[in-house]
């Protein structure tokens, strides 16, 4: 397949994905904005005033990076898992798979679509946070790298979930029983320095902890883990999930019978 044709295929998938979530923006963009605003009000203003400082910053400033990252993670994941599974359910994905479009173009298109929604939500939440606290960027390249790589990683996770799902209920199992607990236990609302030694060790196996802390380092300059190690781990997970996704596409896992 020629390069211009592959580029056209990639743009077509990405454009369709962006139009899809923009067309239903009251369902895709508004709820995360409302949810994060409630977090800012309840945890930041009401509870935060009683907690005081954390990591050398007031509690609102401390949790804002984690809440932005949480919005990016959930939105990137949700966009790909719902979109790709809908294509599977309608059997329209089969037409794409029998076309001459390479599997990596298909994967890149869906991941870029997920990233578009995740990064868009992240920007919205960031703008909302300015109404509650002042943000100053400590390390801009770290901020950009972390948010882009994390969005890509969870778009890949959503893709794998959609490939394995056999019914609509299956696409809610991972977000409910895996993603949400890992996010809440990933240092969004607290520093792991507050935990006993054993639980600090347990927290270190949570991959979301590294993403939240790398992003927090980029904004505030504080982190519970080495931010460069965190970036390396995110890249490693992206490579693993990309290989799994391409392998599943090549075998038609959950699509071809």
Rosetta blueprint (number, residue, H / E / L):
1 X L
2 X L
3 X H
4 X H
5 X H
6 X H
7 X H
8 X H
9 X H
10 X H
11 X H
12 X H
13 X H
14 X H
15 X H
16 X H
17 X H
18 X H
19 X H
20 X H
21 X H
22 X H
23 X H
24 X L
25 X H
26 X H
27 X H
28 X H
29 X L
30 X H
31 X H
32 X H
33 X H
34 X H
35 X H
36 X H
37 X H
38 X H
39 X H
40 X H
41 X H
42 X H
43 X H
44 X H
45 X H
46 X H
47 X H
48 X H
49 X H
50 X H
51 X H
52 X L
53 X E
54 X E
55 X L
56 X L
57 X E
58 X E
59 X H
60 X H
61 X H
62 X H
63 X H
64 X H
65 X H
66 X H
67 X H
68 X H
69 X H
70 X H
71 X H
72 X H
73 X H
74 X H
75 X H
76 X H
77 X H
78 X H
79 X H
80 X H
81 X H
82 X H
83 X H
84 X H
85 X H
86 X H
87 X H
88 X H
89 X H
90 X L
91 X L
92 X L
93 X H
94 X H
95 X H
96 X H
97 X H
98 X L
99 X L
100 X L
101 X L
102 X L
103 X H
104 X H
105 X H
106 X H
107 X H
108 X H
109 X H
110 X H
111 X H
112 X H
113 X H
114 X H
115 X H
116 X H
117 X H
118 X H
119 X H
120 X H
121 X H
122 X H
123 X H
124 X H
125 X H
126 X H
127 X H
128 X H
129 X H
130 X L
131 X L
132 X L
133 X L
134 X L
135 X L
136 X L
137 X L
138 X L
139 X L
140 X H
141 X H
142 X H
143 X H
144 X H
145 X H
146 X H
147 X H
148 X H
149 X H
150 X H
151 X H
152 X H
153 X H
154 X H
155 X H
156 X H
157 X H
158 X H
159 X H
160 X H
161 X H
162 X H
163 X H
164 X H
165 X L
166 X L
167 X L
168 X L
169 X L
170 X H
171 X H
172 X H
173 X H
174 X H
175 X H
176 X H
177 X H
178 X H
179 X H
180 X H
181 X H
182 X H
183 X H
184 X H
185 X L
186 X L
187 X L
188 X L
189 X L
190 X L
191 X L
192 X H
193 X H
194 X H
195 X L
196 X L
197 X H
198 X H
199 X H
200 X H
201 X H
202 X H
203 X H
204 X L
205 X L
206 X L
207 X H
208 X H
209 X H
210 X H
211 X H
212 X H
213 X H
214 X H
215 X H
216 X H
217 X H
218 X H
219 X H
220 X H
221 X L
222 X L
223 X L
224 X L
225 X L
226 X L
227 X H
228 X H
229 X H
230 X H
231 X H
232 X H
233 X H
234 X H
235 X H
236 X H
237 X H
238 X H
239 X H
240 X H
241 X H
242 X H
243 X H
244 X H
245 X H
246 X H
247 X H
248 X H
249 X H
250 X H
251 X H
252 X L
253 X L
254 X L
255 X L
256 X L
257 X L
